Amino acid sequence: MATLEELQQEIAKAREETRNLAKAKDEQIQHLTSQSKKLQQEIIDLAKEKDGQIEQLKKELQLTKTDLQNKVKTEILKAGGVLIADNDTFANPENNDLIVKGKVGIGNSNPDHPLVVGPSGGGRHLVVNDIPKARWGFSTGNFNLAVQNDNSGNWETLILLTKTDMEVNGNIQFKDKIETKGRMHINGGEKLYLLNKDGVRVSTAWGGNGNLSVSNDLIVENDLIVDGQIKGKLWYSQEYVWEQGQDPVRMKKSDKTVAFLTYVRGSFQGHVEKVEIYESGGYWWLGGRSDTVAVRAKARCIGMP
């Protein structure tokens, strides 16, 4: 059996262990309390940050009509498949692009192409403004497309495209060559003028054969230079006849034709007898002189009638 002294020592030892255990618990409680306060402060700070973000989001979502119009001008507007921005993913305030993911119908609720203007029946008239009091119009109807201008105050058709033809009301200026894969027909009631400072050349360049075929009259007011042969039928006049004792016979104009003798008959003696073609008053004349009998001559003109 333990003595009283030993019991007292055991009790003192138990008391010391209890004090040490209580102290350790107090330190743990203080540490946990400090960590709890720190965590509470972090939660409070995070909540404040999120509250600020939520308030900012509310401001952006609760835009008035005026604010929305200003936003469209400076930032982005996205509604359905329409995005006014640079592209589908990012809005650049410097640009005002319109990207449509789908088909657009103007006056058409069921467009079957990327852009359809107006319903399926009837013609349309689209207007594009130019300078003040000058507009361009694109008009359709009866399978035709017309390019128009109202500079004069009335819509005037300048280019008309039909199912088969193109009509131009005015001059056409080409800055470069004209190439066709087939025939080029130039038809009209006026003469065809080929005007060029360096002249007109029918060449073998770009695969051409260099031939010029004319079915009717060819009128050249200046030089005609031919590197090859001239083939075809020349215009010539009737045959004019002069006989001894007649007055000179007037033939064609001398500035459009050339005259030549085709027949001479008679007795020519000395220096008195002659048959001649001469020019006078803008015409060719056929005549002669002889003191003998039966002098006769014929002539024609070639060139232009």
Rosetta silent file (secondary structure, phi, psi, omega in degrees, C-alpha in Angstrom):
SEQUENCE: MATLEELQQEIAKAREETRNLAKAKDEQIQHLTSQSKKLQQEIIDLAKEKDGQIEQLKKELQLTKTDLQNKVKTEILKAGGVLIADNDTFANPENNDLIVKGKVGIGNSNPDHPLVVGPSGGGRHLVVNDIPKARWGFSTGNFNLAVQNDNSGNWETLILLTKTDMEVNGNIQFKDKIETKGRMHINGGEKLYLLNKDGVRVSTAWGGNGNLSVSNDLIVENDLIVDGQIKGKLWYSQEYVWEQGQDPVRMKKSDKTVAFLTYVRGSFQGHVEKVEIYESGGYWWLGGRSDTVAVRAKARCIGMP
SCORE:     score description
SCORE:     0.000 S_00000001
   1 L     0.000  136.514 -178.790    0.000    0.000    0.000 S_00000001
   2 L   -70.534  149.268  178.586    1.244    3.499   -1.038 S_00000001
   3 L   -81.153  171.684  179.669    2.168    5.871    1.616 S_00000001
   4 H   -65.054  -37.129 -179.069    0.603    9.275    2.095 S_00000001
   5 H   -66.165  -41.332  178.996    3.606   10.971    0.672 S_00000001
   6 H   -65.156  -37.272  177.510    3.476    8.884   -2.497 S_00000001
   7 H   -64.966  -39.930  178.564   -0.204    9.692   -2.931 S_00000001
   8 H   -64.691  -39.337  178.255    0.496   13.369   -2.597 S_00000001
   9 H   -65.379  -40.281  179.232    3.216   13.146   -5.263 S_00000001
  10 H   -63.581  -42.573  179.836    0.880   11.351   -7.648 S_00000001
  11 H   -64.321  -40.978  179.837   -1.796   13.992   -7.125 S_00000001
  12 H   -65.337  -40.416  178.731    0.719   16.784   -7.744 S_00000001
  13 H   -64.046  -41.390  179.210    1.916   15.094  -10.922 S_00000001
  14 H   -64.345  -40.150  178.105   -1.676   14.710  -12.208 S_00000001
  15 H   -62.521  -41.410 -179.656   -2.356   18.355  -11.462 S_00000001
  16 H   -64.697  -42.750  178.817    0.765   19.399  -13.470 S_00000001
  17 H   -64.774  -36.084  178.822   -0.231   17.256  -16.482 S_00000001
  18 H   -66.175  -42.005  178.371   -3.742   18.734  -16.334 S_00000001
  19 H   -63.369  -42.278  179.456   -2.316   22.296  -16.320 S_00000001
  20 H   -64.020  -40.282  178.942   -0.027   21.461  -19.277 S_00000001
  21 H   -65.936  -40.488  178.917   -2.896   19.897  -21.207 S_00000001
  22 H   -64.896  -40.077  178.955   -5.132   22.878  -20.539 S_00000001
  23 H   -62.665  -43.021  178.888   -2.366   25.241  -21.677 S_00000001
  24 H   -62.999  -39.849  178.468   -1.928   23.276  -24.924 S_00000001
  25 H   -65.163  -40.625  178.389   -5.635   23.370  -25.539 S_00000001
  26 H   -60.953  -40.704  179.152   -5.702   27.135  -24.893 S_00000001
  27 H   -64.926  -41.076  177.419   -2.909   27.608  -27.472 S_00000001
  28 H   -63.293  -41.354  179.912   -4.792   25.484  -30.013 S_00000001
  29 H   -64.396  -42.051  178.518   -7.974   27.437  -29.388 S_00000001
  30 H   -62.711  -42.138  178.917   -6.117   30.747  -29.834 S_00000001
  31 H   -63.459  -44.335  178.879   -4.546   29.505  -33.094 S_00000001
  32 H   -66.141  -37.240  178.034   -7.900   28.302  -34.407 S_00000001
  33 H   -63.511  -42.727  178.268   -9.525   31.557  -33.386 S_00000001
  34 H   -62.675  -44.438  178.870   -6.827   33.526  -35.261 S_00000001
  35 H   -64.184  -37.634  179.390   -7.223   31.355  -38.363 S_00000001
  36 H   -64.725  -43.029  178.289  -10.987   31.699  -38.141 S_00000001
  37 H   -63.004  -41.888  179.069  -10.749   35.495  -37.961 S_00000001
  38 H   -63.147  -42.502  179.395   -8.362   35.532  -40.961 S_00000001
  39 H   -66.351  -39.167  177.278  -10.675   33.266  -42.944 S_00000001
  40 H   -61.755  -40.615  178.976  -13.639   35.412  -42.014 S_00000001
  41 H   -66.318  -39.937  177.613  -11.786   38.506  -43.285 S_00000001
  42 H   -63.659  -39.798  178.003  -10.883   36.778  -46.566 S_00000001
  43 H   -63.961  -41.827  178.839  -14.533   35.773  -46.990 S_00000001
  44 H   -63.058  -44.891  179.756  -15.606   39.366  -46.307 S_00000001
  45 H   -63.252  -42.960  179.169  -13.044   40.751  -48.820 S_00000001
  46 H   -64.690  -39.268  179.023  -14.056   38.207  -51.464 S_00000001
  47 H   -64.361  -40.758  177.813  -17.719   38.998  -50.916 S_00000001
  48 H   -61.951  -42.402  179.304  -17.016   42.706  -51.334 S_00000001
  49 H   -62.536  -45.775  178.854  -15.122   42.005  -54.603 S_00000001
  50 H   -65.508  -36.952  176.999  -17.933   39.830  -55.929 S_00000001
  51 H   -61.376  -39.274  177.594  -20.491   42.441  -54.840 S_00000001
  52 H   -64.806  -42.687  177.759  -18.585   45.026  -56.901 S_00000001
  53 H   -64.095  -40.106  179.011  -18.525   42.733  -59.925 S_00000001
  54 H   -64.514  -42.121  178.412  -22.225   42.008  -59.509 S_00000001
  55 H   -63.129  -40.922  178.275  -23.012   45.727  -59.294 S_00000001
  56 H   -64.195  -40.148  178.845  -20.961   46.382  -62.436 S_00000001
  57 H   -65.519  -39.078  177.444  -22.752   43.555  -64.210 S_00000001
  58 H   -62.258  -41.158  178.890  -26.096   44.964  -63.130 S_00000001
  59 H   -61.900  -40.330 -179.158  -25.148   48.362  -64.534 S_00000001
  60 H   -71.323  -32.847 -178.795  -24.207   46.802  -67.859 S_00000001
  61 H   -80.977  -26.072 -176.915  -27.384   44.718  -67.995 S_00000001
  62 L   -98.947   54.112  179.759  -29.699   47.556  -66.949 S_00000001
  63 L   -80.541  139.526  171.627  -28.921   49.849  -69.917 S_00000001
  64 L   -80.819  175.402 -179.537  -31.447   52.434  -70.970 S_00000001
  65 H   -61.064  -41.949  179.297  -32.289   53.031  -74.629 S_00000001
  66 H   -66.223  -43.079  178.154  -29.824   55.907  -74.850 S_00000001
  67 H   -61.093  -39.355 -179.757  -27.116   53.906  -73.118 S_00000001
  68 H   -65.170  -40.735  177.661  -27.713   51.010  -75.526 S_00000001
  69 H   -63.335  -40.364  177.540  -27.374   53.291  -78.560 S_00000001
  70 H   -66.177  -38.144  177.805  -24.119   54.623  -77.183 S_00000001
  71 H   -62.304  -39.781 -179.882  -22.940   51.082  -76.518 S_00000001
  72 H   -60.534  -37.949 -176.763  -23.682   50.116  -80.136 S_00000001
  73 H   -72.596  -31.083 -171.413  -21.484   52.941  -81.368 S_00000001
  74 H  -111.898  -21.961 -173.770  -18.542   52.184  -79.141 S_00000001
  75 L  -127.029  -95.810 -171.631  -18.620   48.562  -78.122 S_00000001
  76 L  -154.012  144.164  171.354  -20.781   45.669  -79.299 S_00000001
  77 E  -130.855  121.634  179.692  -24.347   44.722  -80.081 S_00000001
  78 E  -128.752  121.435  179.245  -25.196   41.067  -80.394 S_00000001
  79 E  -141.513  112.629 -179.098  -28.740   39.886  -81.002 S_00000001
  80 L    63.685 -120.617 -179.060  -29.438   36.405  -82.318 S_00000001
  81 L   -99.254   12.615 -177.992  -27.256   35.861  -85.374 S_00000001
  82 E  -110.193  127.816  179.381  -26.273   39.520  -85.869 S_00000001
  83 E  -130.800  119.458  174.031  -23.037   40.856  -84.412 S_00000001
  84 E   -95.243   96.757 -176.090  -21.809   44.397  -84.934 S_00000001
  85 L  -173.818 -172.873  179.276  -18.133   43.881  -84.243 S_00000001
  86 L   -70.524  -44.776 -176.206  -14.942   42.633  -85.847 S_00000001
  87 L  -154.390 -168.236 -175.166  -15.819   38.970  -85.692 S_00000001
  88 L   -72.223  -20.460 -169.974  -17.842   36.389  -83.827 S_00000001
  89 L  -114.082  -19.284 -174.855  -15.704   36.385  -80.695 S_00000001
  90 L  -141.419  135.184  179.664  -14.336   39.869  -80.118 S_00000001
  91 L  -102.973  120.141  177.422  -15.791   43.359  -80.520 S_00000001
  92 L   -98.956  115.855 -177.948  -13.370   46.082  -81.587 S_00000001
  93 L   -60.977  -15.478 -178.795  -14.738   49.544  -80.739 S_00000001
  94 L   -79.156  -15.893 -176.238  -12.774   50.987  -83.681 S_00000001
  95 L  -115.606  160.499  177.696  -14.849   49.101  -86.281 S_00000001
  96 L  -128.685   50.587 -176.744  -18.526   48.941  -87.187 S_00000001
  97 L   -74.122  151.341  174.054  -18.694   45.591  -88.949 S_00000001
  98 E  -120.142  112.446 -179.652  -21.931   43.749  -89.532 S_00000001
  99 E  -112.019  122.115 -178.443  -21.591   39.979  -89.489 S_00000001
 100 E  -112.954  120.633  177.421  -24.698   37.979  -90.285 S_00000001
 101 L   -96.789   85.965 -177.400  -24.699   34.253  -89.570 S_00000001
 102 L   144.144 -150.207 -176.888  -27.467   33.203  -91.913 S_00000001
 103 L  -115.838  147.508 -177.520  -29.609   34.827  -94.612 S_00000001
 104 E  -116.312  130.835  175.301  -30.929   38.373  -94.788 S_00000001
 105 E  -121.059  123.593  174.804  -34.267   39.344  -96.272 S_00000001
 106 E  -105.332  109.383 -173.378  -35.224   42.981  -96.883 S_00000001
 107 L    73.868   18.154 -178.889  -38.937   43.008  -97.486 S_00000001
 108 L  -143.789  119.230 -176.479  -38.793   39.214  -97.588 S_00000001
 109 L   -85.509   -7.239 -178.254  -39.585   37.010  -94.600 S_00000001
 110 L  -138.071   66.907 -178.043  -38.218   33.811  -96.158 S_00000001
 111 L   -69.093  139.467  179.160  -34.932   34.556  -97.973 S_00000001
 112 L  -110.019    8.137  175.886  -33.397   31.639  -99.859 S_00000001
 113 L  -137.291  168.813 -178.856  -30.044   33.357 -100.546 S_00000001
 114 L   -53.096  -37.368  177.216  -27.553   35.305  -98.397 S_00000001
 115 E  -139.727  121.286  178.837  -29.299   38.595  -99.353 S_00000001
 116 E  -127.789  126.904 -179.585  -32.791   38.839 -100.854 S_00000001
 117 E  -109.941  121.913  176.378  -34.510   42.192 -101.460 S_00000001
 118 L    80.542  165.228  176.670  -38.284   42.274 -101.799 S_00000001
 119 L   -71.004  175.623 -173.410  -40.800   39.472 -102.295 S_00000001
 120 L   -70.003  -24.146 -177.952  -40.572   37.008 -105.149 S_00000001
 121 L  -105.560  146.473  175.473  -42.989   38.884 -107.451 S_00000001
 122 L    90.399  161.416 -178.996  -42.624   42.344 -109.002 S_00000001
 123 L   -86.798  167.953 -179.137  -39.700   44.660 -109.738 S_00000001
 124 L  -132.608  158.585  178.012  -37.517   46.535 -107.279 S_00000001
 125 E  -137.503  107.568  178.727  -35.714   49.864 -107.187 S_00000001
 126 E   -98.618  140.040 -175.733  -32.633   50.207 -104.972 S_00000001
 127 E  -122.714  132.285  175.592  -31.134   53.661 -104.428 S_00000001
 128 E  -120.956  122.780 -177.914  -27.546   54.528 -103.482 S_00000001
 129 E   -75.133  143.167  176.202  -26.811   58.148 -102.583 S_00000001
 130 L  -115.799 -136.326  173.582  -23.923   59.960 -104.214 S_00000001
 131 L   -69.124  165.409  179.789  -23.153   63.647 -103.916 S_00000001
 132 L   -53.049  137.903  179.983  -26.083   65.920 -102.992 S_00000001
 133 L    64.495   24.066  175.988  -28.853   65.844 -105.621 S_00000001
 134 L  -143.491  120.224 -179.373  -27.244   62.871 -107.364 S_00000001
 135 E  -133.682  152.387  174.651  -28.290   59.284 -106.750 S_00000001
 136 E  -107.764  140.945  179.960  -27.721   55.948 -108.435 S_00000001
 137 E  -127.564  147.006  175.598  -30.540   53.460 -108.841 S_00000001
 138 E  -122.188  111.161 -173.443  -30.715   49.764 -109.637 S_00000001
 139 E  -114.968  139.346  178.249  -34.102   48.824 -111.054 S_00000001
 140 E  -125.971  156.778  177.899  -35.437   45.370 -111.929 S_00000001
 141 E   159.550  140.506  179.313  -38.535   44.140 -113.723 S_00000001
 142 L    56.547   39.686  179.092  -39.534   41.910 -116.653 S_00000001
 143 L    68.052   16.172 -178.715  -36.178   40.050 -116.412 S_00000001
 144 E  -110.462  152.784  172.993  -34.313   43.364 -116.887 S_00000001
 145 E  -128.801  123.194 -177.102  -31.745   45.138 -114.728 S_00000001
 146 E  -117.834  134.705  171.875  -31.269   48.876 -115.226 S_00000001
 147 E  -100.131  121.035 -170.942  -28.532   51.108 -113.850 S_00000001
 148 E  -125.162  163.235  176.277  -29.988   54.587 -113.477 S_00000001
 149 E  -142.957  138.995 -178.660  -29.020   58.090 -112.379 S_00000001
 150 L  -113.890   33.065  179.267  -31.271   60.954 -111.331 S_00000001
 151 L   -59.585  -31.439 -179.538  -28.780   63.805 -111.648 S_00000001
 152 L   -84.368   -1.810 -177.641  -31.199   65.583 -113.999 S_00000001
 153 L    99.370  -15.145  176.441  -34.079   65.197 -111.539 S_00000001
 154 L  -125.663  143.586 -179.885  -35.580   62.242 -113.418 S_00000001
 155 L   -67.686  118.597  179.982  -34.382   58.668 -113.332 S_00000001
 156 E  -114.698  127.184 -179.377  -32.442   58.076 -116.569 S_00000001
 157 E   -79.126  120.707  178.686  -31.389   54.578 -117.582 S_00000001
 158 E   -97.782  -37.640  178.731  -27.708   54.476 -118.516 S_00000001
 159 E  -133.458  129.150  178.838  -27.209   50.695 -118.753 S_00000001
 160 E  -123.568  120.773  177.503  -29.964   48.166 -119.421 S_00000001
 161 E  -106.464  119.189  175.263  -29.309   44.441 -119.101 S_00000001
 162 L  -103.880 -172.507  179.674  -31.940   42.147 -120.617 S_00000001
 163 L   -66.930  -23.171 -175.458  -31.985   38.365 -120.865 S_00000001
 164 L  -127.624  -20.045 -170.800  -29.955   38.529 -124.097 S_00000001
 165 L  -130.491  166.442  170.301  -28.614   42.072 -124.600 S_00000001
 166 E  -129.786  123.046 -179.701  -26.908   45.017 -122.943 S_00000001
 167 E  -110.054  132.835 -179.038  -27.920   48.541 -123.959 S_00000001
 168 E  -119.649  123.728  179.411  -25.748   51.544 -123.103 S_00000001
 169 L   -97.359   84.385 -177.486  -27.150   55.065 -123.279 S_00000001
 170 L   142.729 -166.838 -177.980  -23.960   57.047 -123.834 S_00000001
 171 L   -89.574  149.903  174.901  -20.310   56.527 -124.641 S_00000001
 172 L  -115.644  124.351  178.406  -18.202   53.545 -123.578 S_00000001
 173 L  -112.061  123.439  178.901  -14.539   54.169 -122.840 S_00000001
 174 L  -105.264  126.879  179.148  -12.176   51.206 -122.677 S_00000001
 175 L   -82.597  -12.230 -177.359   -8.837   51.700 -120.946 S_00000001
 176 L  -142.532 -168.311 -176.808   -7.440   48.497 -122.449 S_00000001
 177 L   -72.898  161.851  176.454   -8.098   46.030 -125.270 S_00000001
 178 L  -109.990  125.822  178.976  -11.421   44.294 -125.952 S_00000001
 179 L  -120.933  136.083  176.124  -11.380   40.510 -126.193 S_00000001
 180 L  -129.721  148.612  177.542  -14.252   38.277 -127.298 S_00000001
 181 L   -89.363  -10.328  178.246  -14.461   34.493 -127.557 S_00000001
 182 L  -134.274 -153.327  179.219  -16.888   34.698 -130.476 S_00000001
 183 L   -76.492  150.447  174.336  -18.060   37.177 -133.057 S_00000001
 184 L  -116.306  113.181 -178.131  -18.564   40.832 -132.205 S_00000001
 185 L   -99.286  126.855  175.460  -21.525   42.344 -134.055 S_00000001
 186 L  -114.987  108.934 -173.033  -21.780   46.127 -134.331 S_00000001
 187 L  -123.068  140.554  178.720  -25.198   47.018 -135.665 S_00000001
 188 L   174.504  169.131 -179.342  -26.847   50.394 -136.103 S_00000001
 189 L   -84.120   -9.089 -179.377  -28.249   52.958 -138.467 S_00000001
 190 L   -99.732  165.934  175.282  -25.137   55.140 -138.336 S_00000001
 191 L   -70.421  151.783  177.444  -21.737   54.668 -139.935 S_00000001
 192 L   -93.894  117.293  179.503  -19.056   52.898 -137.912 S_00000001
 193 L  -105.728  127.423  173.655  -16.134   55.227 -137.211 S_00000001
 194 L  -106.483  101.780 -173.324  -12.799   53.817 -136.032 S_00000001
 195 L  -109.245  121.700  178.720  -11.006   56.830 -134.604 S_00000001
 196 L  -154.576  138.933 -177.711   -7.458   56.543 -133.342 S_00000001
 197 L   -63.980  -31.073 -178.517   -4.511   58.930 -133.395 S_00000001
 198 L   -97.087    7.183 -179.691   -2.157   56.194 -134.574 S_00000001
 199 L    89.686 -179.345 -179.215   -4.590   54.730 -137.111 S_00000001
 200 L  -119.168  130.940 -177.938   -6.321   51.357 -137.249 S_00000001
 201 L  -125.507  130.414  170.989   -4.440   48.124 -137.884 S_00000001
 202 L   -94.656  109.018 -165.674   -5.820   44.678 -138.646 S_00000001
 203 L  -118.706  168.343  173.745   -3.019   42.569 -137.185 S_00000001
 204 L   -94.715    6.064  179.083   -1.921   39.004 -136.552 S_00000001
 205 H   -66.399  153.598  178.598   -1.176   39.855 -132.907 S_00000001
 206 H    55.636   33.292  174.857   -2.879   37.788 -130.143 S_00000001
 207 H    87.697    6.967  178.584   -3.682   34.996 -132.616 S_00000001
 208 L   -74.510  158.758  179.656   -5.382   37.106 -135.304 S_00000001
 209 L   -94.324   -7.123  176.851   -5.095   36.210 -139.006 S_00000001
 210 L    78.552    6.136 -178.136   -4.618   39.802 -140.172 S_00000001
 211 L   -93.233  144.476  174.316   -7.439   39.617 -142.719 S_00000001
 212 L  -123.099  112.782 -179.335  -10.075   42.313 -143.225 S_00000001
 213 L  -107.355  125.898 -179.095  -13.196   41.151 -145.041 S_00000001
 214 L  -120.274  121.495 -178.245  -15.706   43.808 -146.144 S_00000001
 215 L   -81.957  -20.250 -178.623  -19.056   42.690 -147.544 S_00000001
 216 L  -131.768 -137.662 -174.393  -20.031   46.133 -148.807 S_00000001
 217 L   -77.251  143.732  171.915  -18.345   49.509 -149.207 S_00000001
 218 L  -121.838  115.312 -176.935  -15.017   50.371 -147.581 S_00000001
 219 L  -109.557  120.066  179.489  -14.392   54.108 -147.372 S_00000001
 220 L  -117.894  118.715 -177.347  -10.883   55.263 -146.487 S_00000001
 221 L   -87.643  -11.142 -179.824  -10.375   59.003 -146.081 S_00000001
 222 L  -133.342 -145.121 -175.423   -6.606   58.802 -145.707 S_00000001
 223 L   -73.820  145.142  171.880   -3.857   56.269 -146.461 S_00000001
 224 L  -119.883  108.980 -176.794   -4.560   52.573 -146.886 S_00000001
 225 L  -106.674  122.340 -177.098   -1.420   50.550 -146.195 S_00000001
 226 L  -123.600  123.457  177.600   -1.558   46.860 -147.062 S_00000001
 227 L   -81.860  -21.397 -178.596    1.305   44.463 -146.339 S_00000001
 228 L  -114.214 -130.556 -176.656   -0.302   41.656 -148.325 S_00000001
 229 L  -110.738  152.316  171.953   -2.840   41.505 -151.158 S_00000001
 230 L  -104.287  117.411 -179.157   -6.108   43.279 -151.765 S_00000001
 231 L  -121.662  143.627  177.848   -8.742   40.835 -152.970 S_00000001
 232 L   144.052 -171.672 -177.736  -12.344   41.477 -153.789 S_00000001
 233 L  -105.541  120.561  177.867  -14.660   43.274 -156.169 S_00000001
 234 L   -84.147  147.678  174.198  -14.059   46.957 -156.822 S_00000001
 235 L   -74.188  137.118  175.334  -16.908   49.298 -157.582 S_00000001
 236 E  -141.495  155.376 -174.415  -16.874   50.543 -161.151 S_00000001
 237 L   -85.279  179.607  170.798  -19.153   52.753 -163.164 S_00000001
 238 L   -64.633  167.680  178.198  -21.008   52.150 -166.353 S_00000001
 239 L   -90.316  121.246 -179.662  -19.025   52.261 -169.548 S_00000001
 240 E   -91.276  143.932 -175.617  -19.036   55.748 -171.081 S_00000001
 241 E  -125.479  131.452  172.904  -18.826   56.140 -174.893 S_00000001
 242 E  -126.020  136.933  177.011  -17.543   59.059 -176.930 S_00000001
 243 E  -124.758  155.941 -179.156  -17.568   59.186 -180.743 S_00000001
 244 L   -55.385  130.615 -178.998  -16.033   61.572 -183.193 S_00000001
 245 L   100.103  -14.732  179.221  -18.173   64.690 -183.547 S_00000001
 246 L   -86.791  159.721  169.653  -19.692   64.496 -180.022 S_00000001
 247 L   -73.261  159.594  177.079  -19.118   66.867 -177.138 S_00000001
 248 L   -57.429  146.236 -177.597  -16.982   65.541 -174.258 S_00000001
 249 E  -100.781  126.664  178.698  -18.833   63.101 -171.998 S_00000001
 250 E   -82.677  134.388  179.600  -18.918   63.819 -168.258 S_00000001
 251 E  -111.849 -137.693 -174.244  -18.221   60.805 -166.024 S_00000001
 252 E   -88.886  172.617 -178.149  -17.875   60.454 -162.184 S_00000001
 253 E   -66.527  139.441 -174.723  -16.375   62.787 -159.588 S_00000001
 254 L   -77.346  -18.777 -179.489  -12.609   63.019 -159.726 S_00000001
 255 L   -84.808   -7.023 -178.141  -12.104   63.114 -155.908 S_00000001
 256 L  -121.199   -9.107 -175.398  -13.751   59.703 -155.416 S_00000001
 257 E  -138.600  169.031  171.301  -12.816   57.739 -158.524 S_00000001
 258 E  -124.667  133.639 -177.200  -10.087   56.994 -161.032 S_00000001
 259 E  -105.683  148.120  178.658  -10.925   56.942 -164.753 S_00000001
 260 E  -152.970  153.417  178.963   -9.329   54.806 -167.460 S_00000001
 261 E   -77.155  140.232  176.100   -9.872   53.935 -171.134 S_00000001
 262 E  -115.392  -15.501 -175.662  -11.370   50.536 -171.930 S_00000001
 263 E  -160.515  136.057  175.205  -11.674   50.815 -175.750 S_00000001
 264 E  -139.081  134.809  178.293  -10.215   52.946 -178.582 S_00000001
 265 E  -144.333  144.846  174.787  -11.004   52.702 -182.292 S_00000001
 266 L   142.933 -178.074  179.854  -10.245   54.834 -185.361 S_00000001
 267 L  -106.280  119.484 -177.818   -7.625   56.124 -187.733 S_00000001
 268 L  -113.607  120.349 -178.935   -4.987   58.255 -186.069 S_00000001
 269 L  -133.525  135.423  176.841   -2.629   60.240 -188.331 S_00000001
 270 L    70.134 -153.812 -177.111   -0.193   62.995 -187.380 S_00000001
 271 L  -106.365    9.460 -177.395   -0.497   65.034 -184.230 S_00000001
 272 L   -89.834  -41.111 -175.338   -4.104   66.140 -184.619 S_00000001
 273 L   -74.219  136.321  176.606   -5.978   62.935 -183.724 S_00000001
 274 E  -162.145  154.439  169.088   -6.362   62.093 -180.034 S_00000001
 275 E  -126.638  133.956 -173.494   -8.616   60.451 -177.444 S_00000001
 276 E  -145.465  155.039  167.650   -8.265   61.694 -173.870 S_00000001
 277 E  -117.119  127.359 -178.162   -9.575   61.581 -170.307 S_00000001
 278 E  -139.297  163.353 -177.992   -9.158   64.814 -168.400 S_00000001
 279 E  -108.390  135.717  178.938  -10.349   66.411 -165.162 S_00000001
 280 E  -159.543  129.476  176.686  -12.385   69.586 -165.023 S_00000001
 281 L    66.143   25.655  178.964  -14.793   71.041 -162.462 S_00000001
 282 L    85.470    8.176 -179.430  -14.426   68.090 -160.105 S_00000001
 283 E  -129.412  157.862  169.363  -15.380   65.461 -162.754 S_00000001
 284 E   -88.612  141.643 -179.474  -13.644   63.160 -165.198 S_00000001
 285 E  -125.759  143.207  176.641  -14.361   63.843 -168.881 S_00000001
 286 E  -115.330  123.975 -179.703  -14.006   61.587 -171.940 S_00000001
 287 E  -157.363 -166.988 -179.821  -13.387   63.271 -175.310 S_00000001
 288 E   179.534 -174.115 -179.489  -11.091   63.516 -178.314 S_00000001
 289 E  -157.300  137.240  178.772  -10.230   65.156 -181.632 S_00000001
 290 L  -164.135  144.397  174.770   -9.677   63.830 -185.138 S_00000001
 291 L   -96.995   -0.056  178.081   -9.874   64.973 -188.762 S_00000001
 292 L   -97.713 -161.813 -175.688  -10.459   61.417 -189.898 S_00000001
 293 L  -119.684  159.777  171.139  -13.566   59.278 -189.524 S_00000001
 294 L    63.892   32.691  173.249  -14.907   56.601 -187.109 S_00000001
 295 L   -83.105  130.497 -173.721  -12.868   57.580 -184.044 S_00000001
 296 E  -145.943  144.242 -179.657  -14.511   56.051 -180.977 S_00000001
 297 E  -145.398  149.943  176.013  -13.511   55.582 -177.285 S_00000001
 298 E  -129.399  153.589 -178.980  -14.931   53.999 -174.133 S_00000001
 299 E  -154.441  159.780  174.904  -13.987   54.516 -170.443 S_00000001
 300 E  -134.718  166.492  173.672  -14.988   53.590 -166.903 S_00000001
 301 E  -121.522  141.479  174.038  -14.426   54.952 -163.406 S_00000001
 302 E  -123.717  150.706 -179.457  -13.486   52.881 -160.344 S_00000001
 303 E   139.961 -116.932 -179.863  -13.614   53.936 -156.715 S_00000001
 304 L  -117.200  142.822 -179.945  -16.718   55.257 -154.931 S_00000001
 305 L   -70.011    0.000    0.000  -20.084   55.954 -156.544 S_00000001
